Amino acid sequence: MPEQGNDTFTEIVCVIDRSGSMDTVKSDAIGGFNAFLKEQQTLPGEAAMTVVMFDHDYLVPYSGVPIQNVNQLDYSSYVPRGTTALNDAIGRAISELKCRNPKKAIIMILTDGHENASSEFKKCQIKDMIKDCEDRGWFVAYLSATLEAFDDARSYGIGRGQTASYQNTGAGVFNMMATASLATTDYRGGGTQCMSNMTSYSTSASNLVSQGWGQGWGQGWGTTPTVQSYTDAANTANATTSAIGSSAQGSHHSKKKRNIPGDN
C-alpha cells in the first residue's frame, strides 16, 4: 500500500455521475476516464485512487487502492441509469476519505445534472464538509455540464477557480477528463494553480486531445502521445495560469469528438 504520510503521496477521488442522462455520452465518459487513469498511472510519485459512481445508488469499485491496481472502465462497469443523488455521493466519498486522512487529496466531482435524489446529506452539510476538505489542503474541483455549473458549485462552497463547465456532448465529456487530468497532474507535482483557475487548463487540454490524447489505451484509437508531451502541456497550463493571475482572470473552452469502437 502507498504510504499516506509522505510528501509524494496523493489520493485521487473521482465522483462520477452515471445517471440516465449520461447514456448518450457513455462512450466518451468511459474513454475519457480510461485516458485520465492511464495518464495518472504513468506519472511519478505514489498515488491511491477512489472511484465513486452514482445515480440514485452509490457504487465504489475502488476505495483508496494503489492507482496501479485500478482497472479501466468498460460497458459492463459503467452503465448509466436512474436519477442523480449528487449530495449523497459527495458526502459519502468525503466521509470515507476523512477516515483515511491522507496529507494530499484531490476530489474531482464530475456531473451532467442537478441533485434530485439524495436522502442522507443536505447541501448545507456538503458545503461544510467541502470547507473542511479545503482547510486540510485538499483540492476539490467541480466539473459540470449544466448551464448553472458555476452557481451550483458556489452553492456547495466551491469557488469559480475550482469549477469548469463543459458541453454535454461526447466531445465535451472527453475534453473535461483531459482538463481534470491536467489539474490532477499539477496538484500531484506540488502545484497550487489548479486551486485558483481550473478553466486555465481547458486550452491545453484541447491541444492534447487534438494531438491524440487518450488514443490507443485499450480502445483501438491509434497512437498514444508521449508522457513528455503531456508533461509539457501541464507545464504550459501552469504557466498560463500564472500569467493570468498576474493580470486578469480568463477562461477557455474546447472541443474534439472521440468514439469508442463498438458503441451502440
C-alpha positions as CSV (number, residue, x, y, z in Angstrom):
1,M,0.0,0.0,0.0
2,P,1.2,3.6,-0.7
3,E,2.5,5.5,2.4
4,Q,-0.1,8.2,3.0
5,G,2.2,10.3,5.1
6,N,4.9,11.0,2.6
7,D,5.0,14.2,0.5
8,T,4.7,12.5,-2.9
9,F,1.6,10.5,-2.0
10,T,-1.8,11.8,-3.3
11,E,-5.2,10.2,-3.1
12,I,-7.3,10.9,-6.2
13,V,-11.1,10.6,-5.6
14,C,-13.3,10.6,-8.7
15,V,-17.0,11.1,-8.0
16,I,-18.5,10.2,-11.4
17,D,-22.2,10.7,-12.5
18,R,-23.7,7.7,-14.2
19,S,-27.3,8.8,-14.1
20,G,-29.5,8.1,-17.1
21,S,-28.7,11.3,-18.9
22,M,-25.1,10.2,-19.3
23,D,-26.2,7.4,-21.6
24,T,-25.8,9.4,-24.8
25,V,-22.1,10.2,-24.0
26,K,-21.2,7.0,-22.2
27,S,-18.5,6.0,-24.8
28,D,-16.6,9.2,-24.2
29,A,-17.2,9.1,-20.5
30,I,-15.6,5.6,-20.5
31,G,-12.8,6.5,-22.8
32,G,-12.1,9.8,-21.1
33,F,-11.8,8.2,-17.7
34,N,-9.6,5.5,-19.0
35,A,-7.2,8.1,-20.6
36,F,-7.2,10.0,-17.3
37,L,-6.5,6.8,-15.3
38,K,-3.7,5.7,-17.7
39,E,-2.0,9.1,-17.6
40,Q,-2.0,9.2,-13.8
41,Q,-0.7,5.7,-13.6
42,T,2.4,6.7,-15.7
43,L,3.3,9.8,-13.5
44,P,6.0,9.7,-10.8
45,G,5.0,9.7,-7.2
46,E,2.8,7.4,-5.1
47,A,-1.0,7.6,-5.5
48,A,-4.1,5.9,-4.5
49,M,-7.5,6.2,-6.2
50,T,-11.1,6.0,-5.1
51,V,-13.7,5.6,-7.8
52,V,-17.3,6.5,-6.9
53,M,-20.1,6.1,-9.5
54,F,-23.5,7.3,-8.6
55,D,-27.1,7.6,-9.8
56,H,-29.8,7.0,-7.2
57,D,-27.4,4.4,-5.8
58,Y,-23.8,4.6,-4.7
59,L,-21.1,2.2,-6.1
60,V,-17.5,2.2,-5.0
61,P,-15.5,-0.3,-7.1
62,Y,-12.2,1.1,-5.7
63,S,-11.6,2.8,-2.4
64,G,-8.1,4.1,-1.5
65,V,-6.3,1.4,-3.5
66,P,-2.9,1.8,-5.2
67,I,-3.6,3.5,-8.5
68,Q,-1.8,0.8,-10.4
69,N,-4.5,-1.7,-9.2
70,V,-7.4,0.3,-10.7
71,N,-8.8,-1.1,-14.0
72,Q,-10.2,0.7,-16.9
73,L,-14.0,1.2,-17.2
74,D,-16.0,-0.6,-19.9
75,Y,-19.6,-1.0,-20.9
76,S,-20.2,-3.5,-18.1
77,S,-18.8,-1.4,-15.3
78,Y,-20.2,1.9,-16.4
79,V,-23.9,1.6,-17.0
80,P,-25.8,5.0,-17.0
81,R,-29.3,4.7,-15.4
82,G,-31.6,6.3,-12.8
83,T,-31.6,9.7,-11.1
84,T,-28.9,11.9,-9.5
85,A,-28.1,11.6,-5.8
86,L,-25.3,14.0,-6.0
87,N,-25.3,15.2,-2.4
88,D,-25.1,11.6,-1.1
89,A,-22.3,10.7,-3.4
90,I,-20.2,13.7,-2.4
91,G,-20.9,13.3,1.3
92,R,-20.2,9.6,1.5
93,A,-17.0,10.0,-0.6
94,I,-15.7,12.7,1.7
95,S,-16.6,10.8,4.8
96,E,-14.7,7.8,3.7
97,L,-11.7,9.9,2.6
98,K,-11.5,11.6,6.0
99,C,-11.2,8.2,7.7
100,R,-8.0,7.6,5.7
101,N,-7.0,11.3,6.1
102,P,-4.2,11.5,3.5
103,K,-1.9,14.5,3.6
104,K,-2.8,15.3,0.0
105,A,-6.0,14.6,-1.8
106,I,-7.8,15.8,-4.9
107,I,-11.6,15.3,-5.2
108,M,-13.0,15.5,-8.8
109,I,-16.8,15.9,-8.9
110,L,-18.0,15.1,-12.4
111,T,-21.7,15.5,-13.2
112,D,-24.0,16.5,-16.0
113,G,-27.0,17.4,-13.9
114,H,-28.6,18.7,-10.7
115,E,-29.1,16.9,-7.4
116,N,-32.6,15.3,-7.3
117,A,-32.5,12.1,-5.3
118,S,-30.4,12.3,-2.1
119,S,-31.8,11.1,1.2
120,E,-28.7,11.1,3.5
121,F,-27.0,14.5,3.0
122,K,-28.3,18.0,2.6
123,K,-26.5,20.7,0.6
124,C,-25.6,22.7,3.7
125,Q,-23.9,19.7,5.1
126,I,-21.9,19.1,1.9
127,K,-20.8,22.8,2.0
128,D,-19.4,22.4,5.5
129,M,-17.7,19.2,4.5
130,I,-16.0,20.8,1.5
131,K,-14.9,23.7,3.6
132,D,-13.2,21.2,5.9
133,C,-11.5,19.5,3.0
134,E,-10.1,22.8,1.8
135,D,-8.9,23.6,5.3
136,R,-6.9,20.3,5.2
137,G,-5.2,21.5,1.9
138,W,-7.2,19.1,-0.3
139,F,-8.3,20.2,-3.7
140,V,-12.0,20.0,-4.6
141,A,-13.0,20.6,-8.2
142,Y,-16.5,20.7,-9.7
143,L,-16.9,19.9,-13.4
144,S,-20.5,20.1,-14.7
145,A,-22.4,20.2,-17.9
146,T,-25.3,22.2,-16.6
147,L,-25.8,25.8,-17.6
148,E,-25.8,26.7,-13.9
149,A,-22.4,25.0,-13.2
150,F,-20.8,27.9,-11.5
151,D,-23.9,28.7,-9.5
152,D,-24.2,25.1,-8.4
153,A,-20.6,24.9,-7.4
154,R,-20.9,28.1,-5.4
155,S,-23.9,26.7,-3.5
156,Y,-21.5,23.9,-2.4
157,G,-18.9,26.5,-1.3
158,I,-16.7,25.7,-4.3
159,G,-15.2,28.8,-5.9
160,R,-15.1,29.8,-9.6
161,G,-11.4,29.0,-9.7
162,Q,-12.2,25.4,-8.9
163,T,-15.0,25.0,-11.3
164,A,-15.2,24.2,-15.0
165,S,-18.2,23.8,-17.3
166,Y,-18.5,21.6,-20.4
167,Q,-21.0,20.8,-23.1
168,N,-23.0,17.6,-22.5
169,T,-21.6,16.0,-25.7
170,G,-19.1,13.3,-26.3
171,A,-16.6,16.0,-27.2
172,G,-17.3,18.0,-24.1
173,V,-17.0,15.0,-21.8
174,F,-13.7,13.9,-23.3
175,N,-12.2,17.4,-23.0
176,M,-13.5,17.6,-19.4
177,M,-11.5,14.5,-18.5
178,A,-8.4,15.9,-20.1
179,T,-8.8,19.1,-18.1
180,A,-9.2,17.1,-14.9
181,S,-6.1,15.1,-15.6
182,L,-4.0,18.3,-16.2
183,A,-5.2,19.8,-12.9
184,T,-4.5,16.5,-11.1
185,T,-1.0,16.3,-12.6
186,D,-0.3,19.9,-11.4
187,Y,-1.6,19.1,-7.8
188,R,0.4,15.9,-7.6
189,G,3.5,17.7,-8.6
190,G,3.2,20.3,-5.8
191,G,1.4,23.0,-7.9
192,T,-1.3,25.1,-6.5
193,Q,-2.5,27.0,-9.6
194,C,-5.3,24.4,-10.0
195,M,-6.9,25.7,-6.9
196,S,-7.4,29.2,-8.3
197,N,-8.1,28.9,-12.0
198,M,-9.3,25.4,-13.1
199,T,-10.5,26.7,-16.5
200,S,-7.0,27.7,-17.5
201,Y,-6.3,24.0,-18.3
202,S,-9.0,23.8,-21.0
203,T,-6.9,25.2,-23.8
204,S,-4.0,22.9,-23.1
205,A,-6.5,20.0,-22.7
206,S,-7.9,20.8,-26.1
207,N,-4.5,20.8,-27.7
208,L,-3.7,17.4,-26.1
209,V,-6.9,15.9,-27.4
210,S,-6.3,17.2,-30.9
211,Q,-2.8,15.7,-30.7
212,G,-4.3,12.3,-29.8
213,W,-4.6,12.3,-26.0
214,G,-6.4,9.2,-24.9
215,Q,-5.9,7.2,-28.1
216,G,-4.6,3.6,-28.0
217,W,-5.4,2.9,-24.4
218,G,-7.4,-0.3,-24.8
219,Q,-9.8,1.3,-27.2
220,G,-8.0,0.9,-30.6
221,W,-8.0,4.7,-31.2
222,G,-4.4,4.9,-32.6
223,T,-1.1,6.3,-31.3
224,T,-0.6,7.2,-27.6
225,P,1.1,10.6,-27.1
226,T,4.3,10.5,-25.1
227,V,4.4,11.3,-21.3
228,Q,6.7,14.1,-22.1
229,S,4.2,15.8,-24.4
230,Y,1.7,15.5,-21.6
231,T,4.1,16.9,-19.0
232,D,4.9,19.8,-21.3
233,A,1.2,20.6,-21.7
234,A,0.7,20.6,-17.9
235,N,3.6,23.0,-17.5
236,T,2.1,25.2,-20.3
237,A,-1.2,25.3,-18.4
238,N,0.5,26.1,-15.2
239,A,2.5,29.0,-16.8
240,T,-0.7,30.2,-18.5
241,T,-2.5,30.3,-15.1
242,S,0.4,32.2,-13.6
243,A,0.3,34.8,-16.3
244,I,-3.5,35.2,-15.9
245,G,-3.1,35.5,-12.1
246,S,-0.7,38.4,-12.6
247,S,-3.2,40.3,-14.7
248,A,-6.8,39.2,-15.2
249,Q,-8.7,36.0,-14.9
250,G,-9.6,34.2,-18.1
251,S,-11.4,31.1,-19.2
252,H,-11.2,28.8,-22.2
253,H,-13.3,26.1,-23.8
254,S,-12.5,23.3,-26.3
255,K,-13.9,20.6,-28.4
256,K,-13.0,17.3,-30.0
257,K,-15.1,14.2,-30.6
258,R,-14.0,10.7,-29.8
259,N,-16.0,7.5,-30.2
260,I,-15.2,4.0,-28.8
261,P,-15.5,1.3,-31.5
262,G,-18.4,-0.9,-30.8
263,D,-20.6,1.7,-29.2
264,N,-24.3,1.0,-29.7
